[in-house]
Amino acid sequence: MNYSIIFKLLSIIFATIALAFGAALGVSMVYAENAFEAGAYESWVASVAIAAVFSLIFYLPSRNSPKKIFRREALCVVGLGWILCSILGAIPYALILNCGFADAFFESVSGFTSTGASVFADVESFPKSILFWRALTQWIGGLGVVVFFVALLSSLGTGAKTLYGRESGSSDASMIDGERMQMKVLKIILLYFCLSALCCGAYFAAGMPIFDAICHMMATVSTGGFSVKNDSFASYGALSISWIAILFMFLGGTNFAVILMILGRKFREAFRNSELKTYVLIVSALSLGIFLSIAKFEAFAPREIFRSLTNSVFMVVSIITSTGFVNADYQKWLPVTHVLIFFMFVVGGSSGSTSGGIKIYRALAVLKIGLNNIEKSFRTNVVRLVRMNGRAMSDSQARDILSYIALYVVIATLATVLLAAFEPNLSFGGCISTAVSAISNMGPGLNETSPAQTYAFFNPSSKFLLSIIMIMGRLEFYAILALFMPSLWRSFK
């Protein structure tokens, strides 16, 4: 294990967090006359100083480290980076809001993992710098801190693909083959910036105040879900704002490689993508199904019908992309919609996007593998390849997907059992939906953790458990589980 390169890369991550704290400090200075900002300025200065000191401590002994990073070091950097970032990110909450460390850590993890679950009910009473920080953590976490600096560092060696793959959750090898890794990630980041600018401009043009537009942009493009309003998007009556959110949430949940293909006019290749077609089909079918279950047709008022359609599409796109914005309390809907919502909790959006869940690519692959094995059970001599995006899937790819699904089920089951033990008053539906929501980085759950509720009533043990699960889900398990494998730390000669 090359510890010097690990320390050097962690120092860059800490420096990034220090700059992010500096941005929040700037917001605090802009709104200094606001009574809510009283006392926040000093706390932001302290946060910047702490992050900068940690960056310096990690950098000094590693400044002469080699440039290349390999798979073991990459996994270690990703796993430790997210945990340490979340701890640093909790400092402003603890200093400014005077909350306990469990609450501060949970909120920080929820932000960086772009989950959107919160322990705070009255966010409108917060200083604007804290609201900005909550949104900024999601924007940074949307693609991942590590992805940002991979694009800026050259000669990272064979670990670069591991860094990108663990951060983006991409199952599409085409995203990291054929071009230099640095240029690939730079294109993704440029696309992310462009989507962010367009989203912010659209929100502002539709009538959002500029501060709200900036914060909601960061939470939308990252499919995070933190809002500056207690009622989330239900506070904005304009349907145009909801449709802007629908568009950019949908794009945030789309494989960024496919978006780049479309922008590069590779339409045939993009629309041959199996995951994209399935994504569009699922969103369309579920939106129609939920619309038919909640719409009121008695008066046949076109405006009310269109509002019901908007609410249906909004909630489907918000949930399947793991954004977590709400414009209605779906807990009050018919039970059949809860089954569909739980399905979306598990499946999530596209691979290579900012969304959570097991990803549509894996769900579709498992379905095709299952159907193929069913046919083999009565036609044993038939050899039929499983194809994704027009290419045959190798046995190793199939094993990777199935092992990930198995890990997902095992960890979700253990998390449900532990939650039931920690929270004896939580219903079974609340336990399992909360566990799955945390693993899939969804935000709200069902029953006790529905959109109308927060996670404030959970005890500290449950909050720490859910925080770790959110990080594991964001990094797709391996980067965190690998930290507990002795062989990762062992030196091989």
N, C-alpha and C positions, 0 to 999 in steps of 0.2 A: 504494500500500500504506500503510495507516494503522498505523505501527509502535507508536504509543502505546497503542492498544487491545490490541494483541498482548501488549505488555509487561504491561499491567494484568491481563489474564486469566491470563497465565503466573504472575504474582505470586500470584493466588488459588490456582492449582494448587499452587504451592510451599508456600503457607500450609496447604493441606489436608494435604500430605505432612508438614509440621512437626507438625500435630495428630496425624497417624497415628503418627509417631515418639514423640510424647508418650504415646499409649496404650500403645505397647510399653514405654516407660520405666516406666509405671505397673505393668505386669505384672512387670517386672524388680524393682521395689520390693516387690511382693507376695511374690515368691519369692526374696527377698534371702538367706534362710538356706540356699538350695540352693547346693551347691558349684559347679554348672554356671553359676550366675549371677555368679560372682566375676569382677570386672572388666568386666562387661557394662554396669553402671550408668553409668560414665563415658563409655562409647562411645555410649550412647543420648543422654546429655546433649549430647555433641558433635554427634550427628546432628541433634537438634532445633535446635541453634544454627546449624548450617550451612544447613539448610533455611529457617530464619527469616531469616537474613542474605540469602540469595538472593531470598526473597520481598520483602524490604525494598528491595534493590537494583533489582529490576524495578518495584516500585511507585512509588518516589519520583519518577522522571522521567515517570510516566504517570498520576499521580493525578488530573489534570484532563482526561484524555482523554474524547472523546465516548462516549456509551453505546452507540451503534449499531455493530454489526459486520456485515460483508457476506461474501459467499461466499469471496473470496480470503483474507481475514483468518481466517475460520473454519477453512478447510483448513490454514492455516499454524499456527494455535493447536493444532489436534488433532494434527498431525504432530509439531511441536516439543514439545508437551506430553508426549506419550507417551515420546519419546526422553529428554527431560530428567528426567522422573519416574523412568524406569528407571535413569538414572545416579545420581540421588539415592538411589533405593531400594537401590542396590548398596553404599552406604556402611556400613551395619551389618554386612553379611556380611564386608566387607573388614576392618573394625575388630575385630569380635568373634571371627570364625572364622579370621582371619589367612590367608584364601585369596587367590589372585591376582585381578586385576581382571576377567579373562575369565570366571572362575567366578562371581564376585559379580554381574557384569552379566547373565550368562546366567540366574542364579537370579532376579534382580530382574525381568528381562523376562518370564520364564516365569510369575512371580507376577502382575504387572500385566496381562498378556495372558490370564490364566486358562488357561494352557496346561498346566502341571503337570509338565513335564519337569524333571528335577533332575540336578545333578552330584554330589549328596551321597547316599551309600549309608546311612550310619548316622545318621539324623536323631534317633534316640532319645537320642543323646549330647549333643544341642544344648541350650543354655539355653532355658528355656520362653519367654523373651521373643523369641528368634529364631523358634521354632515359631509363636508368635502372630503375628509380623511376616509370616512366609511366608503364613499364612492370611489375614491382613488385606489384604495386597496383592492377593490374588485377590478378596476381597470388594469392595474398592474398584474393581478392574478389571472386575468382573462387568458393571456397567452403564457404567463409565467415569467417570473423575474429572470430565471435562467435563460429562457429563450432570448430575452433582450440582450444579455451580454454575450451569448454565443455568437450573435450576429456581429458583434464588435471585436471579437477576438479571433485572430487567425491561427492556423496550425494547431487546432485542438486535438488532432489525431482521431483515432477510432472512437473515442468517447463522445464526439460531437453528435453522432446520430443517436446515441443513448440519451444524451441530454435533451435533444429535441423531441425524441419519441416519448420520453417519460413526461415531458411538459405538455405536449400537444395532444397526447392520447391518440396519435395517428396510427391507423392500421394499414394505411395505403403506402406501400413501399415506394411508389412513384414520386412521393413528395420529397424523398431524400436521396434519390438516385439521379444520375445524369448531369447534375450541375454541382458546383462547389456548394458545400453546406452553408457557408457564410452568405452566399447570394440567395439561396433558397429562403433562409430565415429573414433576410432583409426584405424580400418581396412580401412575405407574410406580414411583417411589421408595418411596412408601407401601406398595405391593404388595410390593416387594423387602424392606422392613423386616418386614412381617407374615410373609412366607414364612420369613425368617431366624429370627424369634422362634419360630414354630411348629416349625421344623426343630430348633432347639436344644433346645426343651422335649421334643420327641419322642425325640431321642437320649438326653437325660438320664433320661427316664422308662424307656427301654429298658435302662438299665444302664451307659451311658458315664459316666466321671468328668466333672465339670463342665468342666474345662479341655479335655478331648478333645472334648466335645460342642460347645463354642464354636468351636474351631478347625475341626472337621469341618463344622459348620454353614456357616461362611464359605466353605469350599472346595466344599461341596455346592450351595448356592443359586447360587453364581457359576459353577457347572460348571467349577471349577478343577482340583481333584484332589490338591492337596498334603495329605499326611497327617502326623500326629504319630507314626506307627508305621512302622517299616522295611518291614513286610509289608502296609501299607495296611489295607484292611478284612479281609484274611485273618487279622489279629490278633484280630478279634472273632468269636467262635464263634456268637453269637446270631443266628438267621435274622431275628428281628424287626428288628435293626439294619440288616441288608441291605435289607429291604423298606422301611424308612423312607428309606434312601438312594435306593432306586429311585424312590419317590414324588417326592421333592424334586428329584432329578436330572431326572426327566421333566418336572416343572413348570418347572424352570430352562431346559429346552430347548424349552418351548412359547412361542409368540408371546404376550408379555405383554398385548397388546391383546385377544387372544382370551380370556385369563383374566379380564380386566376386563369383557368382554362377558358371560361366564358369571356373574360376581359381580353384574353389573347386570341379571341375568335376561333377557338378550337371547339366549336359547337358540337360537332359529331362525337368527339371524344367525351365531352362533358355530359351530354345527354344519354350516352351509353352507360353512364355510371349507375350501377344497380342501387347503390345507397341513396343517391339523389332521387331517383324515381320512387323508391320506397318511402323516403322521407315526405315527399309531396303527397303521395297516396295516403299515408297515415294521417297527416295533418288535415287533409281534405275530408277523409272519412270520419275522423273523430269530431271535427268541427261540425259537420252536418249532423252526426248522431247526437251530440250534446245540444245543438241548436233545436233539434226536433223535440228533445226532452224538456227543455226549459222555456221555449217560446210560448207565448200566449196568443192564440190566433182568434180569440172570441170576437174582438172588435175589428180585426184585420187592418189595424192602423199601420200604414207603411213605416212610419218613423219608429214605432215601438218594435216592429218586426226586425227592422235594420239594426236597432240597438241590441236586440237579443242575439242577432247574428254576429255583431261586433264583439259582444261579450263572450260568445262561444269561441270564436276564432282567437280572440285575445288570450283567453285562459288556456286553450289547447296549445298555442304556440309558446306561451309563457312557461307552461309546465313541461312540455316535451323538450324544450331547449334548456330546461333547468334554470330559467331566469327567476321565477318566483314573484314577479309583479302580479298584483291582483286588482281587479276592478269589480269583483263580486265575491261573496263568501260561498264557495262551492260546497261547503259542509251542509248548506240548506237545500241543495239540489237533490234530485232523486237518487236513491242508492245505486242505480245502474251507472250513473255518472262517476260515482266513487270508484267503481271497479275499473272504468276506463282511465280515470286519473291515476290509480295505482299502477296500471299497465304502463302509463307514460313515465311514472317515477322510475320504473325499472329500465325501460328501453332507452330513454333519453334521446339526444340528437345524433348528429353525424360525427364520425371519427374525424380527427384533424380540425375540430371546431372548438369553440370555448364552452360547449355544453357538457353536461355530465351524463350519468347513466352508463349502462353497459355498451351503448352506442348501437345504432341501427345496423352498422356493418356486421357486428358480431351476432346480433339477433337474427339477421337475415342468413348469415353463414350457418348458424346452428340449425335454423329451419331447413335449409337445403341439405345439410349433412344428415339430419333426421329423416327427411323424405328419401334420401338416397339409401340409407340403411334399411328403411322399410321395404323398398323395392328389392334390395339384396336378400331380404329374408325369404322371399319366395322365387327370386330369380338369381340364384347363387352364382351363375356363370356370367352375369352381366357386369361389365366394368364401365361405370359411368362417372366421369369426372365432375366434381363440384366446381362450378364456375362463378366467379365474382368479377364484375366489371369486364366481362368478356375473356378473362384469363382463368386458367385452371388453378385451383387452390392446391398447394402442396400438402403433404401429410404433416409436415412440421407446423405449417400455418394453422391447420385444423386443430392440432394438439394444443397450440398456444391459445387459441380461442376457447376451446373446451376447458382447458385448465383455468383460464381466467373466469369463465362462468362458474366453475366449481368453487373457486376461491370466493367469488362474489356471494354465492349461496351460503357457504360456510360462515363467512364473516357476518353476513346479514343475520343468520340464525343465532350466532353467538351474541351479537349486539342486542338482538331482541330479548334473549334470555337475561342478559346483564341488566338491560333497562327495566325489565319486569322485576328483577331483584332489587334494583336501586329505587324504583318508583312503584311501590305496591298499589297505589291508587290509580295508576295509568291503565286504561283498557287495553285489551289485546290488540285491537285495531290501532290504537294510539302507539303502542309499543312497536309493532311491526312497520307501520307507516313512517314513524319517526326514524327508525333505524335505516330503512331503505332510503328515505329522503336525505339523511346525512351521508350515506355512502354514495348516493347518486348526485350529491350537491344540489338538491332541489330547493330547500328552504322550508316552506310550509309542508305539513303532513295532513293527517286526517284526525278527526275527533278532537282530542285535547290540544293538538298542535295545528289546527286548521288555520286558515288565513286570518281569522279574527282574533287569534291567540298569539302569545309569544312564548319563548322558552324560559321565561323568568322563574317559573314555579319549580323548575327542575333543581335538584340539589347539586352541590358542587361536583360530586362524583360523576353524576350523569352528564354534566356539562363537559368535564374533562374527557369522558368516554366519547361523547359525540364529537368533540373537537378532534380527537385522534382519528376517529372514523372518517370525518370530513377530509382530513389530510390524506388518509389512505385512499379514499375514493378519488380524490383529485389527482393523485399520482399513480392510480391504478395498481395499488397494493405493493408491487415489487420493490419500489425504491424505499419504502418504509420497512417492510418485512426483512429486506436484505440487511438493514442495520443491526438486526438481532441474530444474524448468522455469523458465528465465530470465524468461518472461513473467509468472510469479507475482509476482516481486519488482519488476517494472517499474512505474513510476508512469505512469498514464494521465491525461491532462487532458481 
